[in-house]
Amino acid sequence: MISLRNLRKTYGRGPGAVRALDDVSLEVARGEIFGVVGRSGAGKSTLLRTVNLLERPDSGSVEVDGVEMTTLDQAGLRRARRSVGMVFQHFNLLSNRSVQQNIEFALEAARTPRARRRARATEILELVGLEGRGGSYPAQLSGGQKQRVGIARALAAEPTVLLSDEATSALDPETTESILDLIQSINRELDLTVLLITHEMEVVKRICTSAALLEDGRIVEQGAVTGLISTQGSRLASQLFPLAAPQPDDGPTVIDITFSGGTADRPVIARLARDHQLDVSILGAVVDRIGGTQAGRTRLALPVAGTAADAVIADLRGQGLLVDVLKGGRS
Ligand SMILES: Nc1ncnc2c1ncn2[C@@H]1O[C@H](COP(=O)(O)OP(=O)(O)OP(=O)(O)O)[C@@H](O)[C@H]1O
């Protein structure tokens, strides 16, 4: 549905130039919720804004629903942009217009007849859970309600793609949950493809089917979230399940075991203690639901080193468990 190939984008020239995108390629399948994560300045906003060509890449290809965006003329681009809705961190609502007018505004540019605009705004307000609030002004709404209006406005022209630029970053955790639920339900009900950028790993955990990690303008990992969490050494996976760094007195060997799907409910630690007669210490654990399945990571200290530790690690891997060695043992 969205295919970005070999995108490059540099801001400025000479010694002060910033390479925001450096050979970025990304595939987002129809109906996916795809999350791009990365630190501040990694290039996330630039990447998102190339999809509807708010930011024109220096080179590379941007294809949305089979249309190559970079070669369109102004009229073609205006038309193509109607199939790409966008929501923003700070909502970007017009404060002097009512909720209804904010939504209708998105349809005015498309010259939609007035009666149709009204009907569509009413319909879409209901979809986002704001029925009856069309006459309110943005200042009379909570942050969560403002973002619902932002989403309604983005959906007004019946797009096939929704771009979300940190849509929940300005919201409290409870409101974030409800907005993520809304994004997930419109993704399903409207068969909408969602590309979102976020610095919150919770967003990826809660709703994303696929994700990519952007670093200094480069994609360093991408794939299905369930696949990434079962990939040894995945940095995205360790950010999804963050555990404190090992301490010098943790023991000679420290390992992380990542569980997902079928391996989540096995009595691994009890078995380790029994089969290897080891006093295993649990240094930390994070468990959550990802993509509808239980997944998590447990950090263990083993009181053995060298070949004894290697034997334990080999045994765990032999059981189909994903083991990352942080200290001691062979990785
Ligand atoms: N219009 C611009 N002019 C010059 N430099 C820019 C411009 N927009 C972005 N940059 C620079 O490009 C790099 C990538 O910025 P971008 O906003 O895409 O990153 P980001 O990952 O979205 O960061 P944040 O999470 O802080 O918004 C940064 O170094 C930024 O300072």
PDBQT file of the ligand as one rigid body, heavy atoms in Angstrom, charges set to zero:
ROOT
HETATM    1  N1  LIG A 401      13.003  22.087   7.961  1.00  0.00    +0.000 N 
HETATM    2  C1  LIG A 401      14.178  21.683   8.445  1.00  0.00    +0.000 A 
HETATM    3  N2  LIG A 401      15.312  22.380   8.238  1.00  0.00    +0.000 NA
HETATM    4  C2  LIG A 401      16.497  21.946   8.703  1.00  0.00    +0.000 A 
HETATM    5  N3  LIG A 401      16.686  20.807   9.401  1.00  0.00    +0.000 NA
HETATM    6  C3  LIG A 401      15.593  20.073   9.644  1.00  0.00    +0.000 A 
HETATM    7  C4  LIG A 401      14.290  20.457   9.192  1.00  0.00    +0.000 A 
HETATM    8  N4  LIG A 401      13.395  19.513   9.595  1.00  0.00    +0.000 NA
HETATM    9  C5  LIG A 401      14.102  18.588  10.269  1.00  0.00    +0.000 A 
HETATM   10  N5  LIG A 401      15.412  18.916  10.303  1.00  0.00    +0.000 N 
HETATM   11  C6  LIG A 401      16.507  18.122  10.913  1.00  0.00    +0.000 C 
HETATM   12  O1  LIG A 401      16.462  16.815  10.343  1.00  0.00    +0.000 OA
HETATM   13  C7  LIG A 401      16.690  15.801  11.334  1.00  0.00    +0.000 C 
HETATM   14  C8  LIG A 401      15.478  14.877  11.394  1.00  0.00    +0.000 C 
HETATM   15  O2  LIG A 401      14.371  15.632  11.885  1.00  0.00    +0.000 OA
HETATM   16  P1  LIG A 401      12.928  14.995  12.115  1.00  0.00    +0.000 P 
HETATM   17  O3  LIG A 401      12.044  16.081  12.635  1.00  0.00    +0.000 OA
HETATM   18  O4  LIG A 401      12.503  14.297  10.874  1.00  0.00    +0.000 OA
HETATM   19  O5  LIG A 401      13.242  13.924  13.249  1.00  0.00    +0.000 OA
HETATM   20  P2  LIG A 401      12.237  13.226  14.285  1.00  0.00    +0.000 P 
HETATM   21  O6  LIG A 401      12.739  11.839  14.477  1.00  0.00    +0.000 OA
HETATM   22  O7  LIG A 401      10.842  13.394  13.809  1.00  0.00    +0.000 OA
HETATM   23  O8  LIG A 401      12.483  14.076  15.596  1.00  0.00    +0.000 OA
HETATM   24  P3  LIG A 401      11.400  14.537  16.705  1.00  0.00    +0.000 P 
HETATM   25  O9  LIG A 401      10.907  13.287  17.357  1.00  0.00    +0.000 OA
HETATM   26  O10 LIG A 401      12.219  15.400  17.616  1.00  0.00    +0.000 OA
HETATM   27  O11 LIG A 401      10.349  15.300  15.959  1.00  0.00    +0.000 OA
HETATM   28  C9  LIG A 401      16.947  16.555  12.627  1.00  0.00    +0.000 C 
HETATM   29  O12 LIG A 401      18.342  16.683  12.795  1.00  0.00    +0.000 OA
HETATM   30  C10 LIG A 401      16.318  17.908  12.405  1.00  0.00    +0.000 C 
HETATM   31  O13 LIG A 401      16.953  18.906  13.168  1.00  0.00    +0.000 OA
ENDROOT
TORSDOF 0
